[in-house]
C-alpha cells in the first residue's frame, strides 16, 4: 500500500505522557516518501472541547476520513517509521486544504505539495 499525504492513519504517537496508539494524518509528500523510510504526521484528537488554536482545524468530514468521533487536526508533529502506521482513511479535499493552511500558519511555509 502506498502512503500519501492526507491519509488518516493510526500509529504509536509520542505525546506529553508517552506513546499512545492514536489517529494522525500524513503530512509528508510522495517525493519525501520516495527517498525516506519514515513519514511525517500531524496529530488528530477527539478532544475538540479544547480551544482551537490558529494552527488547528476542526475536521468537517471526519466520518468519511475513517474516524469514529468528531476530530481536530492539531499541529503537533512527529516523524515515524512508515511501517508502523496503518492507513484507515483519507481526508476530504476541503479538510486537506484546511490542514495545509494550518501547517502554513504554524510553520511559515508556502507550498501546495501533496
C-alpha positions as CSV (number, residue, x, y, z in Angstrom):
1,X,0.0,0.0,0.0
2,X,1.3,3.4,-0.9
3,X,1.0,6.0,1.8
4,X,0.2,9.5,0.6
5,X,-0.3,13.0,2.0
6,X,-3.8,13.4,3.5
7,X,-4.1,9.7,4.6
8,X,-5.5,9.2,8.0
9,X,-3.5,6.6,9.9
10,X,-3.2,5.1,13.4
11,X,0.2,4.9,15.0
12,X,2.1,4.9,18.2
13,X,2.3,8.6,18.6
14,X,4.6,10.4,21.0
15,X,2.8,12.7,23.4
16,X,3.4,14.6,26.6
17,X,2.8,11.4,28.7
18,X,4.4,8.8,26.5
19,X,3.3,6.7,23.5
20,X,-0.3,6.1,22.7
21,X,-2.0,4.5,19.6
22,X,-4.0,7.3,18.1
23,X,-5.1,8.7,14.8
24,X,-2.9,11.1,12.8
25,X,-2.7,12.5,9.3
26,X,0.2,12.0,6.9
27,X,1.7,15.4,6.0
28,X,4.8,14.3,4.1
29,X,4.8,14.2,0.3
30,X,5.3,11.4,-2.3
31,X,8.7,13.0,-3.0
32,X,9.7,12.6,0.7
33,X,8.4,9.1,0.8
34,X,10.4,8.1,-2.3
35,X,13.7,8.7,-0.5
36,X,12.9,8.1,3.2
37,X,11.8,5.1,5.3
38,X,9.7,7.4,7.5
39,X,6.6,9.6,7.3
40,X,5.7,12.9,8.9
41,X,2.4,13.1,10.7
42,X,0.2,15.6,12.5
43,X,-2.0,14.7,15.5
44,X,-5.7,14.1,15.2
45,X,-7.6,14.4,18.5
46,X,-11.2,13.9,19.6
47,X,-10.6,16.4,22.4
48,X,-12.5,19.1,20.4
49,X,-13.8,20.9,23.5
50,X,-10.2,22.3,24.0
51,X,-10.0,25.7,22.5
52,X,-8.8,25.5,18.9
53,X,-5.6,27.4,18.0
54,X,-5.0,29.3,14.7
55,X,-2.9,26.3,13.5
56,X,-5.7,23.8,14.4
57,X,-8.6,22.6,12.1
58,X,-11.9,21.0,13.2
59,X,-12.4,18.3,10.6
60,X,-15.7,18.7,8.7
61,X,-15.8,15.3,7.1
62,X,-14.3,13.2,9.9
63,X,-16.6,10.2,9.3
64,X,-15.6,9.9,5.7
65,X,-12.0,10.0,6.8
66,X,-12.5,6.8,8.8
67,X,-12.6,8.4,12.2
68,X,-15.1,7.3,15.0
69,X,-15.6,10.6,16.6
70,X,-15.5,14.3,15.7
71,X,-11.9,15.2,15.5
72,X,-9.5,18.2,15.3
73,X,-6.2,18.4,13.5
74,X,-3.6,19.9,15.8
75,X,-0.2,20.9,14.5
76,X,1.6,18.6,16.9
77,X,4.1,16.9,14.5
78,X,6.2,13.7,14.6
79,X,8.3,11.6,12.2
80,X,7.6,7.9,12.4
81,X,8.8,4.8,10.6
82,X,6.5,4.2,7.7
83,X,5.9,0.5,8.5
84,X,4.4,1.4,11.9
85,X,1.4,3.3,10.6
86,X,-1.9,1.8,9.5
87,X,-4.0,3.7,6.9
88,X,-7.7,3.9,8.0
89,X,-8.9,6.6,5.6
90,X,-8.2,9.8,3.8
91,X,-9.1,13.4,4.4
92,X,-11.7,15.1,2.1
93,X,-10.3,17.7,-0.2
94,X,-11.7,20.5,1.9
95,X,-10.2,19.2,5.1
96,X,-6.9,18.5,3.5
97,X,-6.7,22.1,2.1
98,X,-7.5,23.4,5.6
99,X,-4.9,21.2,7.2
100,X,-2.3,22.5,4.7
101,X,-3.3,26.0,5.7
102,X,-2.9,25.1,9.4
103,X,0.6,23.9,8.6
104,X,1.4,27.1,6.7
105,X,0.2,29.1,9.7
106,X,2.3,27.1,12.1
107,X,5.4,26.7,10.1
108,X,5.5,29.7,7.8
109,X,5.8,27.7,4.7
110,X,4.2,28.3,1.4
111,X,3.7,25.2,-0.6
112,X,1.0,23.3,-2.5
113,X,2.8,19.9,-2.4
114,X,0.8,16.9,-1.6
